[in-house]
Amino acid sequence: MGGAGLRAPATAPGWLQEFAREVEAWSAAQQRGPQTLSAFSRTAMPLAADHPFALVAVADGAGNRHVAVSNGTAWYYLDGTAV
């Protein structure tokens, strides 16, 4: 949530202000922790053009490669090999 964080208006009820603090804490924790990648089989990859610069897990990755990145045209394993 960047810089100032999530703030409820000063006139908001206490429960809403507490909720805003909890959402802010949850968001910060998500940014610090490991990120989960969506997994796809090689035959069910989403369109690379719809997800430029996205990372995905490849459930049935070839040669023990299980992460791919889209360049906006195609999916590539991190070593540059096409999925």
OpenMM code with the backbone's topology and positions (N, CA, C; nanometers):
from openmm import Vec3, app, unit

residues = "MET GLY GLY ALA GLY LEU ARG ALA PRO ALA THR ALA PRO GLY TRP LEU GLN GLU PHE ALA ARG GLU VAL GLU ALA TRP SER ALA ALA GLN GLN ARG GLY PRO GLN THR LEU SER ALA PHE SER ARG THR ALA MET PRO LEU ALA ALA ASP HIS PRO PHE ALA LEU VAL ALA VAL ALA ASP GLY ALA GLY ASN ARG HIS VAL ALA VAL SER ASN GLY THR ALA TRP TYR TYR LEU ASP GLY THR ALA VAL".split()
positions = [
    Vec3(0.0819, -0.1174, 0.0000),
    Vec3(0.0000, 0.0000, 0.0000),
    Vec3(0.0871, 0.1247, 0.0000),
    Vec3(0.2106, 0.1164, -0.0190),
    Vec3(0.2994, 0.2294, -0.0354),
    Vec3(0.2954, 0.3337, 0.0750),
    Vec3(0.3891, 0.4166, 0.0858),
    Vec3(0.4090, 0.5278, 0.1754),
    Vec3(0.3166, 0.5451, 0.2941),
    Vec3(0.2071, 0.6170, 0.2762),
    Vec3(0.1207, 0.6564, 0.3870),
    Vec3(0.0410, 0.5400, 0.4432),
    Vec3(0.0187, 0.4369, 0.3678),
    Vec3(-0.0579, 0.3232, 0.4163),
    Vec3(-0.2075, 0.3452, 0.4043),
    Vec3(-0.2807, 0.2453, 0.4444),
    Vec3(-0.4256, 0.2490, 0.4382),
    Vec3(-0.4790, 0.3180, 0.5625),
    Vec3(-0.5603, 0.4187, 0.5429),
    Vec3(-0.6156, 0.4929, 0.6560),
    Vec3(-0.7658, 0.5051, 0.6388),
    Vec3(-0.8397, 0.4765, 0.7455),
    Vec3(-0.9832, 0.5024, 0.7461),
    Vec3(-1.0025, 0.6493, 0.7842),
    Vec3(-1.1078, 0.7122, 0.7382),
    Vec3(-1.1334, 0.8510, 0.7785),
    Vec3(-1.1423, 0.8622, 0.9305),
    Vec3(-1.1018, 0.9745, 0.9839),
    Vec3(-1.1044, 0.9958, 1.1293),
    Vec3(-1.2445, 0.9806, 1.1859),
    Vec3(-1.3451, 1.0044, 1.1037),
    Vec3(-1.4833, 0.9938, 1.1500),
    Vec3(-1.5393, 0.8523, 1.1367),
    Vec3(-1.4586, 0.7588, 1.0837),
    Vec3(-1.5050, 0.6208, 1.0661),
    Vec3(-1.5175, 0.5526, 1.2015),
    Vec3(-1.6091, 0.4547, 1.2113),
    Vec3(-1.6226, 0.3813, 1.3367),
    Vec3(-1.4927, 0.3081, 1.3714),
    Vec3(-1.4742, 0.2798, 1.4985),
    Vec3(-1.3528, 0.2131, 1.5452),
    Vec3(-1.3255, 0.0813, 1.4760),
    Vec3(-1.4311, 0.0021, 1.4506),
    Vec3(-1.4107, -0.1275, 1.3861),
    Vec3(-1.3527, -0.1094, 1.2466),
    Vec3(-1.3924, -0.0030, 1.1752),
    Vec3(-1.3407, 0.0211, 1.0410),
    Vec3(-1.1943, 0.0655, 1.0466),
    Vec3(-1.1598, 0.1457, 1.1437),
    Vec3(-1.0203, 0.1863, 1.1589),
    Vec3(-0.9331, 0.0656, 1.1920),
    Vec3(-0.9829, -0.0230, 1.2786),
    Vec3(-0.9083, -0.1452, 1.3121),
    Vec3(-0.8940, -0.2346, 1.1894),
    Vec3(-1.0006, -0.2470, 1.1117),
    Vec3(-0.9959, -0.3273, 0.9890),
    Vec3(-0.8906, -0.2722, 0.8937),
    Vec3(-0.8850, -0.1410, 0.8776),
    Vec3(-0.7855, -0.0791, 0.7898),
    Vec3(-0.6440, -0.1112, 0.8377),
    Vec3(-0.6210, -0.1094, 0.9697),
    Vec3(-0.4884, -0.1438, 1.0233),
    Vec3(-0.4550, -0.2907, 0.9950),
    Vec3(-0.5538, -0.3786, 1.0085),
    Vec3(-0.5303, -0.5210, 0.9820),
    Vec3(-0.4999, -0.5468, 0.8354),
    Vec3(-0.5704, -0.4785, 0.7459),
    Vec3(-0.5436, -0.4938, 0.6026),
    Vec3(-0.4037, -0.4434, 0.5702),
    Vec3(-0.3647, -0.3317, 0.6277),
    Vec3(-0.2300, -0.2779, 0.6051),
    Vec3(-0.1231, -0.3760, 0.6530),
    Vec3(-0.1433, -0.4352, 0.7714),
    Vec3(-0.0469, -0.5320, 0.8252),
    Vec3(-0.0409, -0.6564, 0.7367),
    Vec3(-0.1555, -0.7035, 0.6905),
    Vec3(-0.1596, -0.8210, 0.6029),
    Vec3(-0.0853, -0.7924, 0.4723),
    Vec3(-0.1095, -0.6745, 0.4138),
    Vec3(-0.0444, -0.6377, 0.2892),
    Vec3(0.1079, -0.6328, 0.3056),
    Vec3(0.1538, -0.5739, 0.4142),
    Vec3(0.2988, -0.5665, 0.4396),
    Vec3(0.3575, -0.7061, 0.4545),
    Vec3(0.2873, -0.7949, 0.5241),
    Vec3(0.3362, -0.9324, 0.5423),
    Vec3(0.3436, -1.0055, 0.4086),
    Vec3(0.2460, -0.9836, 0.3211),
    Vec3(0.2467, -1.0477, 0.1899),
    Vec3(0.3656, -1.0015, 0.1072),
    Vec3(0.4021, -0.8773, 0.1187),
    Vec3(0.5139, -0.8242, 0.0411),
    Vec3(0.6481, -0.8765, 0.0909),
    Vec3(0.6577, -0.9117, 0.2182),
    Vec3(0.7836, -0.9605, 0.2743),
    Vec3(0.8033, -1.1094, 0.2516),
    Vec3(0.6951, -1.1844, 0.2433),
    Vec3(0.7043, -1.3296, 0.2383),
    Vec3(0.7260, -1.3838, 0.0981),
    Vec3(0.7446, -1.5148, 0.0903),
    Vec3(0.7583, -1.5793, -0.0404),
    Vec3(0.6315, -1.5584, -0.1223),
    Vec3(0.6488, -1.5409, -0.2509),
    Vec3(0.5353, -1.5213, -0.3392),
    Vec3(0.5003, -1.6534, -0.4063),
    Vec3(0.3729, -1.6867, -0.4072),
    Vec3(0.3261, -1.8092, -0.4703),
    Vec3(0.2975, -1.7821, -0.6175),
    Vec3(0.3483, -1.8689, -0.7030),
    Vec3(0.3226, -1.8564, -0.8463),
    Vec3(0.2058, -1.9454, -0.8858),
    Vec3(0.1254, -1.9009, -0.9790),
    Vec3(0.0198, -1.9852, -1.0349),
    Vec3(0.0867, -2.0922, -1.1196),
    Vec3(0.0382, -2.2162, -1.1094),
    Vec3(0.0991, -2.3282, -1.1814),
    Vec3(0.0134, -2.3693, -1.3007),
    Vec3(0.0808, -2.3991, -1.4108),
    Vec3(0.0151, -2.4426, -1.5336),
    Vec3(0.0948, -2.5571, -1.5930),
    Vec3(0.0262, -2.6467, -1.6641),
    Vec3(0.0991, -2.7463, -1.7424),
    Vec3(0.1466, -2.6777, -1.8703),
    Vec3(0.2435, -2.7375, -1.9366),
    Vec3(0.2962, -2.6760, -2.0589),
    Vec3(0.1891, -2.6602, -2.1659),
    Vec3(0.0906, -2.7490, -2.1665),
    Vec3(-0.0144, -2.7422, -2.2691),
    Vec3(-0.1280, -2.6477, -2.2312),
    Vec3(-0.1258, -2.5934, -2.1098),
    Vec3(-0.2343, -2.5058, -2.0653),
    Vec3(-0.1832, -2.3693, -2.0187),
    Vec3(-0.0694, -2.3277, -2.0714),
    Vec3(-0.0141, -2.1977, -2.0332),
    Vec3(-0.1078, -2.0866, -2.0808),
    Vec3(-0.1232, -1.9793, -2.0017),
    Vec3(-0.2038, -1.8665, -2.0492),
    Vec3(-0.1312, -1.7969, -2.1648),
    Vec3(-0.2038, -1.7141, -2.2369),
    Vec3(-0.1421, -1.6426, -2.3490),
    Vec3(-0.0341, -1.5478, -2.2967),
    Vec3(0.0855, -1.5620, -2.3493),
    Vec3(0.1978, -1.4772, -2.3065),
    Vec3(0.1689, -1.3304, -2.3323),
    Vec3(0.0971, -1.3005, -2.4393),
    Vec3(0.0659, -1.1612, -2.4725),
    Vec3(-0.0228, -1.0958, -2.3675),
    Vec3(-0.1019, -1.1754, -2.2980),
    Vec3(-0.1897, -1.1212, -2.1938),
    Vec3(-0.1171, -1.1007, -2.0612),
    Vec3(0.0061, -1.1508, -2.0507),
    Vec3(0.0791, -1.1460, -1.9238),
    Vec3(0.2270, -1.1115, -1.9433),
    Vec3(0.2587, -0.9977, -2.0076),
    Vec3(0.4008, -0.9648, -2.0270),
    Vec3(0.4728, -0.9475, -1.8943),
    Vec3(0.5918, -1.0027, -1.8876),
    Vec3(0.6813, -0.9957, -1.7713),
    Vec3(0.6276, -1.0685, -1.6478),
    Vec3(0.5303, -1.1572, -1.6667),
    Vec3(0.4766, -1.2365, -1.5554),
    Vec3(0.5598, -1.3626, -1.5361),
    Vec3(0.5619, -1.4109, -1.4136),
    Vec3(0.6242, -1.5388, -1.3802),
    Vec3(0.5153, -1.6399, -1.3499),
    Vec3(0.5344, -1.7639, -1.3940),
    Vec3(0.4437, -1.8733, -1.3609),
    Vec3(0.5252, -1.9965, -1.3250),
    Vec3(0.4627, -2.0860, -1.2510),
    Vec3(0.5225, -2.2170, -1.2255),
    Vec3(0.4771, -2.3096, -1.3378),
    Vec3(0.5671, -2.3934, -1.3854),
    Vec3(0.5345, -2.4901, -1.4902),
    Vec3(0.5324, -2.6271, -1.4232),
    Vec3(0.4117, -2.6786, -1.4021),
    Vec3(0.3947, -2.8022, -1.3256),
    Vec3(0.4702, -2.9200, -1.3864),
    Vec3(0.4736, -2.9262, -1.5177),
    Vec3(0.5416, -3.0376, -1.5851),
    Vec3(0.6627, -2.9859, -1.6634),
    Vec3(0.7381, -2.8964, -1.6004),
    Vec3(0.8532, -2.8355, -1.6659),
    Vec3(0.9550, -2.9372, -1.7142),
    Vec3(1.0109, -2.9108, -1.8288),
    Vec3(1.1095, -3.0005, -1.8891),
    Vec3(1.2470, -2.9806, -1.8265),
    Vec3(1.3209, -3.0882, -1.8101),
    Vec3(1.4590, -3.0796, -1.7627),
    Vec3(1.4709, -3.0147, -1.6262),
    Vec3(1.3779, -3.0416, -1.5379),
    Vec3(1.3786, -2.9886, -1.4011),
    Vec3(1.3687, -2.8363, -1.3976),
    Vec3(1.3073, -2.7782, -1.5001),
    Vec3(1.2813, -2.6339, -1.5023),
    Vec3(1.1339, -2.6139, -1.4694),
    Vec3(1.1064, -2.5320, -1.3703),
    Vec3(0.9681, -2.5186, -1.3241),
    Vec3(0.9211, -2.3742, -1.3099),
    Vec3(0.9965, -2.2790, -1.3619),
    Vec3(0.9552, -2.1388, -1.3593),
    Vec3(0.9738, -2.0829, -1.5000),
    Vec3(0.8715, -2.0064, -1.5446),
    Vec3(0.8793, -1.9457, -1.6775),
    Vec3(0.8391, -1.7988, -1.6675),
    Vec3(0.8898, -1.7196, -1.7619),
    Vec3(0.8578, -1.5766, -1.7699),
    Vec3(0.8071, -1.5468, -1.9103),
    Vec3(0.7105, -1.4551, -1.9185),
    Vec3(0.6580, -1.4130, -2.0480),
    Vec3(0.7336, -1.2888, -2.0939),
    Vec3(0.7686, -1.2869, -2.2215),
    Vec3(0.8280, -1.1652, -2.2783),
    Vec3(0.7230, -1.0864, -2.3556),
    Vec3(0.5964, -1.1236, -2.3399),
    Vec3(0.4880, -1.0582, -2.4103),
    Vec3(0.4534, -1.1250, -2.5415),
    Vec3(0.5374, -1.2209, -2.5817),
    Vec3(0.5133, -1.2959, -2.7051),
    Vec3(0.5083, -1.4456, -2.6787),
    Vec3(0.5991, -1.4936, -2.5947),
    Vec3(0.6083, -1.6368, -2.5646),
    Vec3(0.6554, -1.6557, -2.4210),
    Vec3(0.6438, -1.7799, -2.3726),
    Vec3(0.6918, -1.8157, -2.2386),
    Vec3(0.8287, -1.8795, -2.2514),
    Vec3(0.9201, -1.8405, -2.1616),
    Vec3(1.0555, -1.8946, -2.1615),
    Vec3(1.0929, -1.9366, -2.0205),
    Vec3(1.1645, -2.0492, -2.0111),
    Vec3(1.2240, -2.0852, -1.8823),
    Vec3(1.3301, -1.9805, -1.8506),
    Vec3(1.3718, -1.9742, -1.7271),
    Vec3(1.4669, -1.8709, -1.6858),
    Vec3(1.6030, -1.8840, -1.7534),
    Vec3(1.6322, -2.0007, -1.8102),
    Vec3(1.7595, -2.0167, -1.8835),
    Vec3(1.7482, -1.9731, -2.0295),
    Vec3(1.6302, -1.9212, -2.0692),
    Vec3(1.6114, -1.8724, -2.2050),
    Vec3(1.5515, -1.9726, -2.3008),
    Vec3(1.5326, -2.0957, -2.2580),
    Vec3(1.4730, -2.1999, -2.3425),
    Vec3(1.3225, -2.1792, -2.3503),
    Vec3(1.2662, -2.1901, -2.4689),
    Vec3(1.1211, -2.1759, -2.4859),
    Vec3(1.0478, -2.2888, -2.4156),
    Vec3(0.9342, -2.2560, -2.3557),
    Vec3(0.8521, -2.3582, -2.2904),
    Vec3(0.7806, -2.4365, -2.3995),
] * unit.nanometer
topology = app.Topology()
chain = topology.addChain("A")
for resn in residues:
    res = topology.addResidue(resn, chain)
    for name in ("N", "CA", "C"):
        topology.addAtom(name, app.Element.getBySymbol(name[0]), res)
